[in-house]
């Protein structure tokens, strides 16, 4: 499932990922920052940033053939200081809470639905955080772009906000505290502040929920304690900067990133786009480029990389210039699965 600058594309394979059929674009001409699959009821959820009606969430129960928008989109209460600009992230809840869905918006706020996305309520504990007046946007805005619900305890949720940092609640959103220990902010007067970092993306493996990988504006990090503290895992990577990070479905110690030179020079190092993989939780990295051009300037947005549940795991990378790169062999060799698409904002792989 691809969220793009001009709508949603859904690609399906039923022969071991050898051939694909594509539908879309759905919501033609509309920016869709994220598409998710909800395994609880086999539905697709999409963030739809309609330029006329405003941002909303849409749902498909037939793998993208038809869509329905919710009754009431995520909106700040009447009289609130801010209004929703974009919906950046949509995240299904856990199995024990079948109707719960979360979404993150710009300006940084978390909304929760208890009816599958039909209606939304602002998580006021985060919105009223005492430090909110001091939050500042990153280059992409003040966006809440990552939501991680602990599969063992739905009261525990992590979110990531650019350029604020990682926050965590253990009481269902009533109270929130920062979890940015050891995260560098080299653009900040204080290099390791309590908050003010710029996380770009976080992922965890379903079999090891305490282990979380983070691509930050200022480095690659791993947490072994469910986001409480962070360890740098830059190692032999050519750059600290990048946006996506993904974890291999079959091997929770195997992680993928796509470095760029820097926040100012957002191009691949050495004039060649490469995916880098580590088999030891980020201690040592290997460049994966077989099948990719020897000279290339692809860049990837924060949600632009994912892996599937096959063995070996497929790795999918969507570029800002509309190519969908694909490896059926955990990154050992790459092909172009789709080309000439709109800029790809998000890539989500699922077994339906």
PyMOL commands that set and color helices and strands:
alter all, ss='L'
color gray80, all
select helices_A, chain A and resi 124-127+132-134+269-271
alter helices_A, ss='H'
color red, helices_A
select strands_A, chain A and resi 2-4+7-12+21-26+35-38+43-50+54-60+68-69+86-92+101-106+109-113+121-122+143-149+157-162+165-169+177-178+199-205+208-216+219-223+231-232+241-247+255-260+275-278+286-288+305-307+315-318+324-327+335-338+344-347
alter strands_A, ss='S'
color yellow, strands_A
deselect
rebuild
show_as cartoon
